[in-house]
Amino acid sequence: MKNMSEEKALEKHRNTKKTLGISVAILLLLISVIGISYAYWRLTLSQTGTNRITSSCLELTLTKEENEINLEDAYPLTDEEGRQTTPYSLSGN
C-alpha cells in the first residue's frame, strides 16, 4: 500500500512540475508578445533630409519661396475648405 501512495505522490509531483513549466512558458510568451507589440506601437520614424523627385519630362518650380509648403499639424480638407486657403504658386515645363 505504501508503494502505491508513493507512486501517486510522485506522479502528482511530476504533473505539478509539468503544469508549472507550461504555465511559465506561456507567461514568458505572453510577456514577449506584449513587449514586442508595445515596442512596435511606440516606434517613431522621422525624416531628416529633403524629398527630391527627379523626372526627365516634368520640371516644377516653387515661385514663392518665402512662403514654404509646411504640413505641420495638417489634416485633410474638403475642396471648399481648400479653396479658402492661400494657394501655392508653381510653374512647370
Secondary structure as UniProt FT lines:
FT   HELIX           2..42
FT   STRAND          60..62
FT   TURN            65..66
FT   TURN            72..73
FT   HELIX           79..83
FT   STRAND          90..92
//
